[in-house]
């Protein structure tokens, strides 16, 4: 029986993929030493040997289905800008994106296990490492399936250096087809790409980050000689500014900073006779 611990031991020794290790261990009846040779022969260990090299270049890309109700965003990394601009690498990433768009993979782990012919996406990437001679990483993947009345859209900036996936809700079917709505969702994705919000609302900012900011404010105020009895009021005011800079819905719209995203959504909703809500978003920055 090929146990998980045996698979892990071989993987730790060779840096090969889990499915590769399991397959070859089955062939060798669980003999770890005997399994290393076929992995080497198949070039899989060679791919693994490059995995400690930094891969911070690459491409971020997206796919949205025809109904705009589902979409994916993914990042595939390589070591050099030269390879990222190579047509071979670009076609490789496009092929991964097309395959994942056809799949029902909900997260990164499921995406790695998606079948490509007789192999998996994880193995497909490792095989490409051998071909291109650079460390490649399928680093990030997210999928949005919209709730009823929702629309999923994407934006890719700087030729694949920044990517955004956004889900936005409506209450009227005709809203999504209007020019005003299409302009709105384009503006929202552009804003996210440019402003890099840390979360949708205050509830999305981790408490440890908020606490760290409060402590920084406290130390600065004490160094300025502010009395203890007024510190909390000042800190709360500074926290409000922090949230306004960090939370998507509170940020000033990049095209009109005097209008917050919340106000923009409300104004556009009134114009369209609908209630428009941003459900969620994700932003990828290459190598981040």
C-alpha positions in Angstrom: 0.0 0.0 0.0 1.3 3.4 -1.0 0.8 5.6 2.1 0.8 9.4 2.2 3.9 9.3 4.4 5.9 7.4 1.7 4.7 9.8 -1.0 5.8 12.7 1.2 9.2 11.2 1.8 9.8 10.7 -1.9 8.6 14.2 -2.6 10.8 15.7 0.0 13.8 13.9 -1.5 13.2 14.7 -5.1 11.0 17.9 -5.1 8.8 16.1 -7.6 5.0 16.6 -7.7 2.7 14.5 -5.5 1.0 12.7 -8.4 4.4 11.9 -10.0 5.6 10.4 -6.7 2.5 8.4 -6.2 2.6 7.0 -9.7 6.2 6.0 -9.7 5.9 4.5 -6.2 3.1 2.3 -7.5 5.3 1.2 -10.3 8.1 0.3 -7.8 5.9 -1.2 -5.2 6.7 1.5 -2.7 10.5 1.4 -3.1 11.7 5.0 -2.5 15.3 4.4 -3.7 14.1 2.6 -6.8 11.6 5.4 -7.5 14.3 8.1 -7.8 15.8 6.8 -11.0 12.6 6.9 -13.2 11.8 10.4 -11.8 15.3 11.5 -13.0 14.9 9.8 -16.3 11.6 11.5 -16.9 13.1 14.9 -16.2 10.9 15.5 -13.2 13.7 15.8 -10.7 15.4 18.2 -13.1 12.4 20.4 -12.9 12.4 20.1 -9.2 16.0 21.2 -8.9 15.1 24.6 -10.3 12.3 25.2 -7.8 14.5 27.2 -5.4 15.3 29.8 -8.0 13.2 33.0 -7.8 10.3 33.2 -10.2 8.9 36.7 -10.0 8.3 37.5 -13.7 5.4 35.9 -15.7 1.9 36.6 -16.7 -1.4 37.2 -14.9 -4.5 36.4 -17.1 -8.2 36.0 -16.7 -11.1 34.2 -18.4 -14.8 35.2 -18.2 -17.6 33.0 -19.5 -20.0 34.3 -22.2 -22.8 35.1 -19.7 -20.3 37.0 -17.4 -21.5 34.9 -14.5 -18.3 33.1 -13.9 -14.6 34.0 -14.1 -11.1 33.0 -13.2 -7.9 34.9 -12.5 -4.5 33.1 -12.4 -0.8 33.9 -12.2 2.0 31.8 -13.8 5.6 32.8 -13.0 8.9 32.4 -14.6 12.4 33.7 -13.8 13.1 36.3 -16.5 11.2 38.9 -18.4 12.7 37.4 -21.6 10.8 34.2 -21.1 7.6 36.0 -20.0 7.6 37.8 -23.4 8.3 34.5 -25.3 5.4 33.4 -27.5 5.9 29.8 -26.3 5.5 30.8 -22.7 2.5 33.0 -23.5 0.8 30.2 -25.4 1.5 27.9 -22.5 -0.2 30.2 -20.0 -3.1 30.8 -22.3 -3.5 27.0 -22.6 -3.6 26.7 -18.8 -6.2 29.5 -18.6 -8.4 28.0 -21.3 -8.3 24.5 -19.6 -9.1 25.9 -16.2 -12.0 28.0 -17.6 -13.5 24.8 -18.9 -13.0 23.0 -15.6 -14.9 23.4 -12.3 -11.8 23.9 -10.2 -12.7 26.1 -7.3 -9.3 26.7 -5.8 -5.6 26.4 -6.4 -5.3 22.8 -5.1 -8.1 21.7 -7.4 -6.6 23.5 -10.3 -3.3 21.7 -9.9 -5.1 18.4 -10.2 -7.0 19.3 -13.4 -6.4 16.7 -16.1 -4.5 17.6 -19.2 -4.4 14.5 -21.4 -2.9 11.7 -19.3 -1.2 14.2 -17.0 -2.3 16.9 -14.6 -1.7 20.6 -14.6 0.9 20.3 -11.9 2.9 17.9 -14.1 2.3 20.0 -17.2 4.1 22.9 -15.5 7.0 20.7 -14.4 7.4 19.4 -18.0 7.5 23.0 -19.3 10.3 23.7 -16.8 12.5 21.2 -18.5 11.7 22.6 -21.9 12.3 26.3 -21.1 15.1 25.7 -18.6 13.6 28.1 -16.0 11.7 27.7 -12.8 8.0 28.0 -13.5 5.3 28.3 -10.9 1.6 28.2 -11.2 1.4 30.5 -8.2 -2.2 31.8 -7.8 -5.7 30.9 -8.9 -9.1 32.1 -8.0 -12.6 31.5 -9.4 -15.8 33.5 -8.9 -19.2 32.1 -9.6 -21.7 34.9 -9.3 -24.8 34.8 -7.2 -28.2 35.2 -9.0 -28.2 38.7 -10.6 -24.5 39.0 -10.3 -21.9 39.8 -12.9 -18.2 38.8 -12.9 -15.7 40.9 -14.8 -11.9 41.2 -15.0 -9.2 43.6 -16.0 -5.6 42.9 -16.9 -3.2 45.8 -16.6 0.4 46.4 -17.9 0.3 43.4 -20.2 -0.2 40.9 -17.4 1.6 42.6 -14.5 -1.6 43.3 -12.6 -5.0 41.5 -12.7 -8.4 42.1 -11.1 -11.4 39.9 -10.8 -14.6 41.5 -9.6 -18.2 40.3 -8.7 -20.9 42.9 -8.7 -24.6 42.4 -7.9 -27.7 43.9 -9.4 -31.4 43.4 -8.9 -32.7 43.9 -12.4 -31.6 41.7 -15.4 -31.5 44.7 -17.8 -29.0 46.6 -15.8 -26.0 44.4 -16.8 -26.5 45.1 -20.5 -26.6 48.9 -20.2 -23.7 51.0 -21.3 -23.6 52.9 -18.0 -23.2 49.7 -16.1 -20.5 48.4 -18.4 -18.6 51.7 -18.0 -19.0 51.4 -14.2 -17.6 47.9 -13.9 -14.7 48.9 -16.1 -14.0 51.9 -13.9 -14.2 49.8 -10.7 -11.6 47.3 -12.0 -9.3 50.1 -13.1 -9.7 51.6 -9.6 -8.8 48.3 -7.9 -5.8 47.8 -10.2 -4.5 51.4 -9.4 -5.4 51.7 -5.7 -4.8 48.2 -4.5 -7.3 48.2 -1.6 -6.6 45.8 1.2 -10.2 44.7 1.6 -13.8 45.4 0.6 -14.8 47.0 3.9 -13.5 47.4 7.4 -14.6 43.9 8.3 -12.1 42.5 5.8 -9.0 44.2 7.3 -7.4 41.6 9.7 -7.5 42.7 13.4 -3.8 42.3 13.8 -3.2 44.8 11.0 -5.6 47.3 12.7 -3.9 46.7 16.0 -0.5 47.3 14.5 -1.6 50.6 13.0 -3.1 51.7 16.3 0.2 51.0 18.1 2.2 52.9 15.4 -0.2 55.9 15.9 0.1 55.7 19.7 3.9 55.7 19.7 4.1 58.6 17.3 1.6 60.6 19.4 3.5 59.9 22.6 6.8 61.0 20.9 5.0 64.2 19.9 4.1 64.8 23.6 0.4 64.3 23.3 -1.3 63.8 26.6 -2.7 60.3 27.4 -6.3 61.4 28.0 -6.7 62.5 24.3 -4.8 59.8 22.6 -7.8 57.5 21.9 -9.8 60.3 20.1 -6.8 61.1 18.0 -6.0 57.5 17.2 -9.6 56.8 16.2 -9.4 59.8 13.8 -6.2 58.4 12.3 -7.8 55.0 12.0 -10.6 56.5 10.1 -8.1 57.8 7.6 -6.4 54.4 7.5 -9.7 52.7 6.6 -10.5 55.3 4.0 -7.2 54.5 2.3 -7.4 50.7 2.7 -11.1 49.8 2.2 -12.4 49.6 -1.3 -15.8 51.0 -0.5 -14.4 53.9 1.5 -11.6 54.9 -1.0 -12.0 58.0 -3.1 -12.7 57.0 -6.7 -9.5 57.2 -8.7 -11.1 59.3 -11.4 -12.9 61.6 -8.8 -11.3 61.4 -5.3 -14.0 63.5 -3.8 -16.5 60.7 -4.4 -16.1 57.4 -2.5 -16.7 54.1 -4.2 -19.8 53.7 -1.9 -21.2 57.0 -3.2 -20.3 56.1 -6.8 -22.3 52.8 -6.5 -25.2 54.7 -4.9 -25.2 57.4 -7.6 -25.0 54.9 -10.5 -27.8 52.8 -8.9 -30.1 55.8 -8.9 -29.2 56.5 -12.5 -30.1 53.0 -13.5 -33.0 52.5 -11.1 -31.3 49.6 -9.5 -29.3 48.6 -6.3 -25.7 47.9 -7.2 -23.4 46.1 -4.8 -19.8 45.0 -5.0 -19.8 41.4 -3.6 -16.1 40.6 -3.7 -12.9 41.3 -5.6 -9.3 40.0 -5.8 -6.2 41.8 -7.1 -3.0 40.0 -8.2 0.3 41.9 -8.5 2.9 39.9 -10.4 5.3 38.2 -8.0 3.6 39.6 -4.9 
